Amino acid sequence: MLRIKKGFLLRKLGTENMAVAIGEASKEFNGMVRLNETGAFYWKELEKGTTEEELTAKTLERFEGLEAETARQDVREFLDTISIALEHDDAADN
């Protein structure tokens, strides 16, 4: 199970979706990550807790005609990009 770590927030600044770190998290990451609408959708799913496979399935539902391998690659790239903000709950995967 993947989840957004405490201290990382998604905020809308004007028309932009930005992920920011606050409090203790800002010691690890001092900056912002700009997210497009799909990235913001993934972030919101990760706030609830999800798996990479579930994100891939939701991507395929969202984008009709998208190939499964492309969806998997897109999700993996997104997760790699925000890896500092992710917490892995391996116990929940079992």
Buried (B, 14 or more C-beta within 10 A) or exposed (E): BBBBBEBBBBEEEEEEBBBBBEEEBEEEBEEEBEBEEBBBBBBEBBEEBBBBEBBBBBBBEEEEEBEEEEBBEBBEEBBEEBEBBBEEEEEEEE
